[in-house]
Amino acid sequence: MEQAINELNICIKLDPESTEPHAILAIIYASLNKSGLAEQEYEAALKNASKLEPKNADIFKGLGLLYLKQDKLSEAEIVFKAALTLNPEDPESHFYLGSIYDKLKKSVFSEKELEKAIEIKPDFDIALNYLGYIYAQQNRNLSKAQELILKALKVDPDNAAYIDSLGWVYFKRGKVKEALKEIEKADSLIEDPEVSDHLGEIYLKLGDVNKAKASWEKSLKLDPQQKPVKEKLDKLNKLK
């Protein structure tokens, strides 16, 4: 492996615009569990590839996904916009651009891109669920949110994230028992801090303080950085 890395780095020095040596290095570093170096080499490979094939939208999408993984939202936005200039009817690029705008708190732009993704591909379950969950989180368009998420579940009925989204819409609509059924099901399928947080909210609404406490403790165990969940748990502990 060490010799391979040395030879590939020589290749890159001899031809800085090359793509393949960076791509092979990315694979090697990934196999060595050096994810940071793997991402760095993959990014270099994609950048060089985009220069060699400036009309290949898939290369831009690959680079955009890498930037998203690295939380480089501004760079990802630029790249997915470039992909859409090459293929304006690509539902995935619209979806990812919508998710970027959601993270940037640009809700109007986010909804527009997600709606466009669904318009192009009506059974695009990830986009259907994402937009429905945004509505649920913002406590608006709840009937529409339910409709979107149910469509996503038709495509992938065992998806725990979609089941959780449906339960959360029910909760927002005041259908607490229906919400409990769905989110308990989601919790049985996946260990996720957000699902456990939702379950805590439902248990508290139903007056089961002990189960609410247990759910929020589980949520924090899965992701200790959740300040809102910690605050809810602290408030609950003070009441006891």
Backbone as a ProteinNet text record, in pm:
[ID]
protein_1_A
[PRIMARY]
MEQAINELNICIKLDPESTEPHAILAIIYASLNKSGLAEQEYEAALKNASKLEPKNADIFKGLGLLYLKQDKLSEAEIVFKAALTLNPEDPESHFYLGSIYDKLKKSVFSEKELEKAIEIKPDFDIALNYLGYIYAQQNRNLSKAQELILKALKVDPDNAAYIDSLGWVYFKRGKVKEALKEIEKADSLIEDPEVSDHLGEIYLKLGDVNKAKASWEKSLKLDPQQKPVKEKLDKLNKLK
[TERTIARY]
83.4	0	87.2	190.6	279	345.9	391.4	454.6	354	231.5	126.3	98.6	88.6	63.5	176.8	300.2	415.9	412.6	384.2	381	268.1	154.5	40.5	68.8	135.7	172.1	272.6	360.4	452.8	374	275.1	188	124.6	75	6.7	103.3	225.9	327.1	360	365.1	395.9	279.2	158.3	37.8	-67.1	-57	-148.1	-294.6	-321.8	-460.1	-523.3	-450.1	-501.1	-613.5	-694.4	-809.3	-788.3	-742.1	-736.1	-647.6	-526.8	-445.4	-513.9	-583.5	-658.6	-769.6	-838.3	-948.7	-897.6	-782.4	-726.6	-677.7	-615.7	-572.7	-690.7	-802.5	-923.6	-967.1	-962.9	-1000.9	-903.8	-774.5	-673.4	-691.7	-706.2	-722.3	-850.6	-955.7	-1081.4	-1061.6	-984.4	-958.9	-873.8	-796	-712.9	-785	-914.5	-997.2	-946.3	-880.6	-835.2	-935.1	-1053.7	-1166.2	-1136.7	-1064.6	-1032.5	-948.3	-843.9	-758	-833.3	-919.7	-999.5	-1089.1	-1155	-1242.5	-1162.2	-1044.8	-958.3	-919.4	-881.3	-841.5	-960.9	-1074.4	-1195	-1237.3	-1227.1	-1261.2	-1169.6	-1038.4	-943	-975.1	-1010.3	-1045.6	-1167	-1267.9	-1390.6	-1367.9	-1286.6	-1255.6	-1184.8	-1086	-1013.6	-1104	-1191	-1284.2	-1380.7	-1423.2	-1516.9	-1451.9	-1319.3	-1247.3	-1235.1	-1212.8	-1198.7	-1332.5	-1439.4	-1573	-1671.5	-1659.3	-1741	-1890.8	-1930.1	-2072.7	-2128.9	-2052.4	-2096.1	-2159	-2291.1	-2362.9	-2336.9	-2315	-2294.6	-2169.1	-2066	-1942.9	-1971	-2047.4	-2082	-2167.9	-2257.9	-2341.6	-2256.9	-2159.4	-2070.5	-1992.6	-1943.4	-1870.3	-1963.8	-2084.3	-2183	-2217.2	-2231.9	-2261.6	-2145.4	-2023.6	-1907	-1905.3	-1934.7	-1940.8	-2051.1	-2164.1	-2272.7	-2228.4	-2159	-2109.3	-2013.4	-1936.1	-1840.1	-1903.8	-2034.5	-2109	-2058.6	-2005.9	-1964.5	-2083.3	-2177	-2306.1	-2295.1	-2214.6	-2201.5	-2140.4	-2036.2	-1973.5	-2070.7	-2145.5	-2242.9	-2350.4	-2397	-2499.4	-2450.1	-2327.5	-2270.3	-2262.4	-2217.1	-2197.2	-2329.8	-2430.8	-2560.5	-2630.1	-2607.4	-2659.5	-2593.4	-2462.5	-2391	-2447.1	-2476.4	-2534.9	-2669.2	-2747.3	-2879.5	-2872.1	-2765.5	-2750.6	-2726.1	-2664.9	-2639.5	-2761.1	-2836.9	-2956.6	-3065	-3142.6	-3242.4	-3353.6	-3371.8	-3480	-3430.8	-3318.1	-3265.4	-3326.3	-3411.3	-3479.6	-3385.3	-3277.7	-3185	-3114.5	-3072.2	-3005.4	-3100.5	-3227	-3326.4	-3346.7	-3350.9	-3368.7	-3253.5	-3131.1	-3016	-3003.5	-3038	-3038.1	-3143.3	-3258.5	-3362.8	-3317	-3242.7	-3193	-3088	-3008.5	-2909.2	-2979.3	-3081.5	-3154.3	-3225	-3271.2	-3332.1	-3229.9	-3109.3	-3003.4	-2961.2	-2971.9	-2936.4	-3053.1	-3164.4	-3283.7	-3348.2	-3334.9	-3399.2	-3520.6	-3626	-3737.5	-3812.5	-3826.5	-3899.5	-3826.8	-3695	-3615.8	-3614	-3608.7	-3607.3	-3734.7	-3848.5	-3977.1	-3987.2	-3941	-3947.7	-3869.4	-3748.3	-3664.7	-3722.8	-3773.7	-3831.8	-3958.4	-4039.2	-4160.1	-4124.7	-4017.4	-3973	-3926	-3853	-3806.8	-3925.1	-4029.8	-4149.2	-4228.6	-4231.4	-4300.1	-4236.7	-4102.7	-4030.4	-4046.5	-4042	-4048.6	-4151.3	-4278.6	-4386	-4371.7	-4297.1	-4279.4	-4142.3	-4083.9	-3952.1	-3969.6	-3961.2	-4001	-3918.5	-3788.3	-3704.3	-3749.6	-3780.1	-3825.4	-3964.6	-4052	-4187.1	-4181.4	-4100	-4088	-4023.5	-3919.9	-3846.1	-3938.9	-4014	-4103.3	-4214.3	-4268.3	-4371.9	-4321.7	-4200.1	-4143.1	-4113.9	-4071.3	-4051.2	-4181.3	-4290.8	-4421.8	-4457.7	-4430.3	-4461.8	-4380.2	-4253.3	-4165.8	-4210.1	-4260.9	-4306.2	-4453.1	-4516.5	-4656	-4751.4	-4735.9	-4824	-4843.9	-4946.8	-4978.5	-4980.5	-5039.5	-5029.8	-5106.1	-5216.8	-5288.9	-5203.6	-5140	-5050.6	-4931.1	-4877.6	-4764.1	-4799	-4917.2	-4961.3	-4973.7	-5029.6	-5046.1	-4910.5	-4814	-4681	-4612.1	-4618.3	-4549.3	-4614.5	-4746.5	-4816.1	-4775.1	-4752	-4703.9	-4563.9	-4480	-4344.5	-4350.5	-4442	-4456.5	-4511.1	-4583.9	-4629.2	-4509.8	-4408.4	-4287.5	-4199.6	-4187.3	-4098.7	-4169.5	-4259.8	-4346.6	-4275.1	-4155.1	-4083.1	-3973.6	-3975.2	-3873.3	-3903.4	-3815.4	-3839.5	-3848.5	-3768.4	-3771.5	-3906.9	-3963	-4093	-4203.4	-4193.2	-4291.8	-4288.4	-4167.5	-4152.2	-4213.7	-4190.2	-4247.1	-4399.1	-4458.3	-4604.4	-4654	-4586.7	-4624.4	-4613.5	-4511	-4491.8	-4600.4	-4644.1	-4756.6	-4882.7	-4907	-5023.8	-5017.2	-4899.1	-4881.5	-4914.5	-4864.5	-4889.9	-5038.1	-5108.3	-5251	-5337.8	-5274.1	-5347.9	-5393.7	-5348.2	-5384.6	-5276.9	-5278.2	-5166.9	-5155.6	-5268	-5263.6	-5211.2	-5254.9	-5204.5	-5055.2	-5015.9	-4874.7	-4790.3	-4840.1	-4768.9	-4747.2	-4850.1	-4840.3	-4731.3	-4729.1	-4632.8	-4489.7	-4472.6	-4336.1	-4279.9	-4363.6	-4315.5	-4269.8	-4341	-4301.1	-4166	-4151.2	-4024	-3910	-3937.4	-3836.5	-3794.4	-3885.7	-3853.3	-3768.8	-3771.1	-3699.1	-3559.9	-3542.3	-3416.3	-3383.6	-3255.1	-3211.3	-3168.4	-3251.4	-3227.1	-3261.9	-3175.4	-3200.5	-3327.2	-3358.2	-3477.3	-3605.5	-3603.9	-3719.9	-3743.6	-3636.6	-3649.2	-3697.6	-3652.5	-3698.8	-3848	-3893.4	-4036.6	-4117.8	-4065.5	-4135.9	-4148.1	-4043.7	-4047.9	-4157.1	-4171.6	-4275.8	-4415.1	-4433.4	-4564.2	-4595.5	-4498.8	-4520	-4553.5	-4483.9	-4511.6	-4652.8	-4694.1	-4829.3	-4934.5	-4901.5	-4993.4	-4981.3	-4890.4	-4875.6	-4786.9	-4715	-4625.3	-4483.8	-4456.4	-4330.8	-4211	-4225.8	-4114.3	-4069.9	-4168.2	-4134.3	-4075.8	-4127.1	-4072.3	-3925.5	-3898.6	-3761.6	-3670.3	-3716.7	-3637.3	-3607.5	-3707	-3688.6	-3588.2	-3596.4	-3502	-3361.6	-3351.5	-3219.2	-3157.2	-3241.5	-3194.6	-3151	-3228.5	-3195.5	-3060.4	-3036	-2908.7	-2792.6	-2819.4	-2715	-2671.5	-2768.8	-2739.7	-2671.1	-2705.3	-2642.2	-2634.5	-2522.6	-2508.3	-2506	-2495.9	-2484	-2619	-2728.2	-2861.6	-2899.1	-2874.9	-2903.9	-3053.3	-3144.1	-3287.8	-3337.5	-3287.3	-3328.9	-3276.8	-3153.5	-3095.7	-3177	-3219.4	-3300.1	-3434.4	-3496.1	-3624.6	-3608.1	-3499.6	-3473.2	-3444.3	-3367.2	-3337.3	-3465.1	-3551.2	-3678.8	-3765.3	-3764.2	-3843.2	-3788.4	-3657.7	-3594.8	-3623.7	-3637.8	-3667.1	-3809	-3897.8	-4037.7	-4055.6	-3961.9	-3978.3	-3925.5
-121.2	0	126.7	123.1	240.8	269	161.9	178.4	231	177.8	222.3	371.2	414.4	555.8	642.7	598.4	674.7	689.3	577.8	581.4	672	664.2	747	894.9	927.9	1067.7	1119.1	1029.4	1066.4	1096.1	1010.4	1032.9	1171.8	1207.8	1336.7	1452.3	1437.9	1543.6	1561.9	1448.9	1454.1	1508.7	1481.7	1527	1574.5	1700.4	1753	1754.6	1751.5	1757.6	1618.9	1515.3	1378.6	1349.2	1254.4	1215.5	1080.7	982.4	844.9	824.2	884.2	862.7	909.2	1021.7	1070.2	972.1	919.6	826.3	697.4	646.8	524.2	550.4	666.3	702.7	709	762	770	631.1	534.3	396.7	337	361.1	307.3	364.9	497.7	561.7	514.9	495.5	445.3	305.5	222	85.7	86	192.8	207.4	283.4	310.2	385.2	526.6	584.7	723.9	808.9	828.6	889.6	1033	1109	1247.1	1255.3	1172.1	1169.8	1114.8	1015.5	959.3	1065.9	1143.9	1250.7	1357.1	1387.8	1488.4	1445.3	1317.6	1267.3	1256	1214.4	1203.2	1340.9	1439.8	1576.9	1623.9	1596.1	1633.8	1563.2	1434	1358	1417.9	1453	1508.6	1647	1727.5	1861.2	1850	1762	1743.3	1684.9	1591.6	1531.2	1634	1727	1830.2	1922	1937.5	2017.6	1940.5	1809.1	1725.3	1701.3	1690	1665.4	1768.8	1892.2	2001	1988.7	1892.6	1875.4	1747.6	1685.5	1562.4	1597.9	1600	1641.7	1547.9	1418.9	1321.3	1351.7	1402.7	1438.1	1551.2	1649.6	1761.5	1713.4	1621	1567	1491.9	1416.4	1345.3	1440.3	1548.4	1649.4	1720.1	1747.8	1812.5	1727.6	1597.3	1506	1499.8	1506.1	1506.8	1633.5	1746.8	1872.8	1868.7	1806.6	1793	1709.8	1601	1514.1	1590.5	1680.8	1760.9	1885.7	1904.1	2020.6	2151.4	2142.8	2262.7	2306.8	2374.8	2401.8	2499.1	2603	2701.8	2638.4	2556.3	2488.5	2390	2317.5	2220.7	2291.1	2405.6	2482.3	2518.8	2568.7	2609.1	2489.9	2377.1	2258.2	2201.4	2193.9	2140.5	2236.7	2365.1	2461.1	2436.5	2407.9	2376.8	2250.4	2150	2025.4	2051.9	2143.2	2173.5	2256	2331.4	2401.7	2300.1	2187.3	2081.4	1992.2	1970.6	1885.8	1945	2041.3	2111	2021.1	1902.8	1813.3	1696	1714.8	1608.8	1620.4	1525.3	1537.9	1533.7	1454.8	1443.7	1575.9	1645.6	1775.3	1875.3	1875.7	1964.2	1925.1	1793.6	1747.7	1793.6	1769.6	1804.3	1955.9	2029.8	2175	2218.3	2151.4	2178.9	2149.2	2039.9	2005.4	2106.2	2157.6	2260	2386.1	2429.3	2550.6	2532.2	2410.4	2383.1	2402.1	2350.4	2366	2511.4	2588.1	2730.1	2818.6	2754.5	2824	2911.4	2870.4	2941.9	2858.9	2864.3	2770.8	2787.4	2910.4	2933.1	2863.4	2881.4	2819.2	2667.5	2621.4	2478.1	2411.8	2467.9	2412	2411.2	2518.4	2529.3	2416.1	2389.7	2285.2	2145.8	2123.2	1993.1	1967.9	2071.1	2059	2027.5	2090.5	2064.8	1921.4	1871.6	1732.1	1636.2	1664.6	1579.3	1593.2	1713	1735.3	1651.2	1647.3	1570	1420.7	1381.6	1239.8	1222.7	1202.4	1201.1	1094.1	985.5	881.5	891.5	1010.1	1033.4	1038.1	919.6	904.7	989.5	1004.2	1083.2	1228.8	1281.4	1420.3	1437	1339.4	1344.2	1350.7	1264.1	1260.9	1388.7	1434.7	1553.2	1673.8	1697.7	1813.1	1797.7	1677.3	1653.6	1678.3	1636.4	1654.6	1802	1875.4	2020.8	2086.6	2050.1	2107.1	2070.7	1947	1902.9	1981.6	1997.7	2070.7	2215.8	2272.6	2412.6	2424.3	2308.2	2304.2	2376	2349.2	2408	2308.8	2332.7	2244.2	2097.7	2072.4	1938.4	1832.7	1870.6	1775.6	1737.7	1839.1	1816	1732.2	1762.1	1685.7	1537.9	1509.3	1370.5	1302.3	1374.1	1319.7	1285	1375	1353.7	1232.8	1224	1115.4	980.2	977.8	853.1	805.6	899.3	863.2	803.8	861.7	808.2	666	643	511.2	406.8	448.7	355	298.3	382.8	341.1	254	294.2	223.4	210.1	112.4	102.8	69.6	16.5	-21.8	77.6	193.5	294.5	361	339.3	390.2	542.2	609.2	756.1	807.7	742.2	783.4	754.6	641.3	604.9	707.5	747	850.7	982.5	1018.8	1142.7	1141.9	1028.1	1016.3	1031.6	965.9	978.2	1120.8	1191	1329.2	1421.5	1393.9	1470.3	1444.3	1318.2	1285.3	1361.2	1364.5	1434.7	1583.1	1642.4	1785.4	1812.2	1711.4	1725.5	1688.5	1656.1	1623.2	1479.1	1394.9	1252.7	1175.4	1188.4	1140.8	987.8	917.4	770.8	715.1	776.4	734	762.8	877.2	915.2	814.7	775.6	679.4	547.5	499.4	372.2	376.9	485.3	495.1	513.2	599	628.6	515	444.2	322.3	219.6	211.9	121.1	163.8	292.9	345.3	316.8	333.9	311.9	165.3	76.8	-67.1	-106.7	-22.4	-53.6	8.7	120.5	193.4	262.7	270.9	349.4	485.4	585	718.9	822.2	920.4	1017.3	1100	1131	1212.1	1133.1	1005.8	919.6	908	886.3	876.3	1007	1118.7	1250	1265.1	1229.6	1237.1	1149	1030.9	938.3	997.8	1066.2	1133.9	1238.9	1314.7	1418.2	1356.6	1244.9	1178.3	1121.1	1053.8	998.2	1108.1	1221.4	1332.2	1384.6	1393.9	1440	1346.1	1217.5	1117.3	1104.5	1181.2	1183.2	1074.4	1002.5	896.8	954.9	1014.7	1085.5	990.9	873.1	778	733.3	705.2	664.8	781.9	902.2	1021	1038.8	1024.3	1037	932.1	809.2	700.5	725.4	776.6	803.5	915.7	1021.3	1132.2	1092.7	1006.4	955.5	872.6	791.8	712.9	804.1	909.1	1003.6	1069.1	1110.8	1173.9	1076.5	952	849.8	830.4	837.4	821.8	944.6	1062.1	1186.9	1284.5	1284.3	1367.8	1518.1	1559.1	1701.7	1773.2	1703.7	1763.4	1853.3	1979.7	2072.4	2079.4	2087.7	2093.2	1971.1	1852.2	1731	1732.7	1777.8	1787	1883.2	1994.8	2092.7	2033	1956.9	1892.2	1790.7	1717.1	1616.2	1681.8	1789.2	1861.7	1918	1971.1	2027.3	1917.8	1801.3	1687.8	1639.5	1635.6	1589.9	1685.4	1813.8	1912.4	1898.1	1846.9	1830.4	1712.6	1617.6	1493.7	1510.5
0	0	0	82.2	90.9	-43	-110.4	-241.4	-344.4	-336.3	-429.3	-411.7	-285.9	-256.3	-310.1	-291.5	-340.7	-492	-562	-708.6	-759.7	-695.6	-739	-716	-607.2	-581.9	-683.8	-731.4	-839.2	-966.7	-996.1	-1112.9	-1107.4	-988.2	-971.2	-990.7	-942.8	-962	-1109.8	-1183.2	-1325.7	-1407.9	-1362	-1434.4	-1334.5	-1288	-1184	-1224.7	-1356.6	-1404.3	-1418.2	-1382.6	-1399.4	-1300.2	-1335.9	-1253.2	-1185.6	-1263.7	-1215.2	-1092.2	-1085.7	-964.7	-836.7	-844.9	-728.2	-690.1	-792.6	-766.6	-700.8	-750.3	-691.9	-549.7	-529.2	-393.8	-298	-346.6	-262.6	-218.2	-311.1	-278.6	-175.9	-196.7	-104.4	35.2	42.4	173.7	243.2	164.2	222.7	280.1	209.9	258.5	385.4	403.6	523.2	635.1	611.6	708.6	733.5	631.4	639.1	560.3	620.3	548	503.9	586.8	551.7	426.3	418.3	299.6	178.8	201.8	91.8	30.4	115.3	66	-8.2	42.9	-20.6	-161.8	-177.5	-308.3	-402.9	-349.4	-431.8	-481.9	-394.8	-433.7	-546.4	-534.8	-639.6	-770.5	-761.4	-881.2	-951	-873.5	-931.3	-990.9	-923.3	-976.3	-1110.9	-1117.5	-1243.5	-1351.3	-1310.2	-1406.6	-1463.2	-1378.6	-1425.7	-1528.5	-1518.4	-1619.1	-1749.9	-1738.2	-1857.2	-1926.3	-1844.7	-1899.5	-1844.4	-1889.1	-1832.4	-1859.2	-1942.8	-1971.7	-1909.8	-1821.3	-1755.1	-1620.4	-1615.6	-1494.2	-1377	-1405.9	-1298.3	-1216.8	-1282.3	-1210.8	-1112.1	-1157.2	-1069.3	-952.1	-980.4	-871.5	-769	-817.2	-725.3	-636.9	-695.9	-619	-520.9	-566	-479	-357.6	-378.8	-267.6	-168.5	-220.8	-132.6	-47	-110.1	-34.9	71.1	35.5	133	252.7	225.7	332.1	423.9	364.4	440.8	501.3	477.6	525.7	465.3	343.7	269.7	184	247.4	182.9	66.4	81.1	-27.2	-150.9	-130.7	-243.9	-307.8	-225	-276.4	-359.5	-310.9	-384	-523.2	-532.8	-662	-756.9	-705.1	-788.9	-838.6	-750.8	-795.1	-892.5	-876.9	-975.5	-1111.2	-1108.1	-1232.4	-1296.7	-1213.6	-1265.5	-1332.4	-1273.8	-1329.1	-1457.2	-1475.7	-1604.7	-1716.1	-1681	-1779	-1798.6	-1690.5	-1698.1	-1608.2	-1658.7	-1576.7	-1522.8	-1582.2	-1541.1	-1455.9	-1389.7	-1304.1	-1164.5	-1124	-995.1	-875.1	-886.2	-773.1	-743.8	-847.9	-827.5	-762.7	-806.8	-742.9	-596.6	-569.8	-431.9	-343.2	-388.7	-305.5	-287.4	-392	-378.2	-276.3	-278.1	-178.9	-38	-19.6	113.6	160.9	68	102.2	150.1	75.8	115	249	275.7	405.7	517.9	498.1	597.7	613.7	504.6	508	555.5	596	645.6	537.8	411.6	300.8	258.3	340	325	192.6	145.3	19.2	-95.7	-102.5	-208.5	-192.4	-67.8	-40.3	-92.4	-58.5	-102.2	-254.4	-316.7	-462.7	-528.8	-478.4	-537.6	-511.9	-391.5	-359.5	-440.7	-457	-539.2	-684.6	-732.5	-870.2	-885.6	-784.9	-788.2	-796.6	-718.6	-716.9	-846.4	-901.7	-1029.2	-1139.9	-1141.4	-1242.3	-1217.8	-1089.6	-1052.4	-940.3	-973.7	-872.6	-763.9	-790.1	-687.9	-619.7	-621.2	-560.7	-408.9	-347.4	-207.4	-110.2	-136.2	-45.1	-44.3	-162.7	-173.2	-112.1	-135.2	-78.5	74.3	132.8	278.6	331.6	263	308.6	315.6	207.7	204.9	308.7	320.8	421.4	561.7	589.6	723.1	752.4	649.8	666.3	709.8	642.3	678.8	822.9	860.8	997.3	1099.9	1072.9	1164.2	1180.1	1071.1	1074	1115.5	1140.4	1186	1090.2	961.9	860.5	746.2	665.6	553.7	597.5	714.4	771.7	691.6	631.8	545.1	424.6	366.5	252.7	295.8	414.3	467.8	479.5	533.7	549	413.3	317.3	182.2	119.7	133.7	76.2	139.3	271.5	341.9	313.5	303.3	268.1	128.9	37.5	-96.8	-88.5	-2.5	16	72	164.6	226.1	128.8	28.8	-74.3	-151.4	-168.8	-240.1	-150.6	-23.2	71	206.5	218.2	336.9	467.5	461.1	583.9	621.9	558.4	587.2	721.8	820	955.9	960.4	877.8	876	827.9	726.7	673.9	776	843.1	946.4	1059.3	1098.8	1201.5	1155.6	1029.7	975.4	981.3	943.4	948.2	1091.8	1185.3	1326.2	1375.3	1330.4	1374.3	1319.1	1196.8	1140	1221.5	1255.6	1338.7	1472	1531.4	1658.7	1643.9	1536.7	1512.3	1486.3	1434.9	1406.8	1527.7	1638.5	1760.2	1768	1675.3	1675.6	1750.9	1882.8	1964.9	1964.9	1973.2	1974.9	1842.7	1732.3	1601.3	1589.6	1644.7	1643.1	1721	1837.5	1922.1	1848.6	1783.6	1711.1	1604.4	1526.4	1416.8	1467.7	1567.8	1612.2	1696.9	1769.6	1837.1	1734	1623.4	1515.5	1457.6	1433.3	1381	1477.9	1606.7	1710.4	1717.8	1682.2	1683.7	1562.5	1459.4	1335.7	1330.2	1403.1	1392.4	1524.2	1554.9	1669.6	1618.2	1643.4	1590	1697.1	1720.2	1827.2	1807	1680.7	1653.3	1678.2	1640.6	1666.1	1816.6	1892.9	2038.5	2099.4	2043.9	2090.2	2066.3	1947.3	1914.6	2009.8	2037.2	2125.9	2266.4	2311.1	2440.4	2446.5	2339.6	2332.1	2343.7	2274	2275.1	2412.7	2472.9	2606.8	2707.5	2695.6	2787.8	2766.7	2641.4	2609.2	2668.2	2672.2	2726.9	2878.9	2937.6	3083.2	3140.2	3052.1	3099	3113.8	3226.8	3250.5	3247.7	3304.3	3309.3	3169.8	3083.6	2947.2	2867.7	2894.1	2827.5	2865.2	2993.7	3045.1	2981.4	2975.7	2918.1	2769.9	2698.9	2555.5	2532	2611.8	2595.9	2639.4	2740.3	2780.4	2667.3	2601.6	2487.7	2373.8	2348.7	2242.9	2267.8	2392.7	2427.8	2421.5	2454.3	2446.2	2301	2209.8	2067.5	2009.6	2063	2018.2	2135.5	2207.9	2328.6	2302.4	2174.2	2141.3	2128.9	2155.9	2138	2256.9	2244	2353.6	2387	2286.6	2318.8	2397	2361.5	2431.7	2574.9	2592.1	2726.7	2814	2754.9	2828.8	2869.6	2779.1	2811.8	2923.6	2918.1	3021	3156.3	3153.7	3278	3339.3	3255.3	3303.4	3364.3	3301.4	3352.8	3486.5	3498.5	3624.1	3739.8	3709.1	3814.7	3867.3	3780.4	3821.3	3915.4	3912.1	3990.2	4132.9
[MASK]
++++++++++++++++++++++++++++++++++++++++++++++++++++++++++++++++++++++++++++++++++++++++++++++++++++++++++++++++++++++++++++++++++++++++++++++++++++++++++++++++++++++++++++++++++++++++++++++++++++++++++++++++++++++++++++++++++++++++++++++++

